[in-house]
């Protein structure tokens, strides 16, 4: 259970970073910005790796989330790096990642505030 929490937080952090990296950017700008592309691809790979670490039980408890698609994107970016289509990456960022963040938000552990004395 603890590993699931940590992995889910890692996936959420990477997804949030992806959205921050493209904030104010359009597809043409991204296509010309190799540094941002590299950062995005790295964070999407981390998202997929974090999802791979989730327990089968956790994944089965939340079938509404496309866990397999997230892992699949990670596999494509990692193993088929020479075939990455920035248009597909852009589409993923604009459509799938916001949906993923919205879906996992209620599942994220609530940070407990330390009590002030």
Buried (B, 14 or more C-beta within 10 A) or exposed (E): EEEBBBBBBBBBBBBEBBBEBBEEBEBEEBBEBEEBBEBBBBBBBBBBBBBBBBEEEBBEEBEEBBBEBBBEBBEBBEEEEEEEEBEEBBEBBEEBBEEBBEEBEEBEEEEEEEEEE
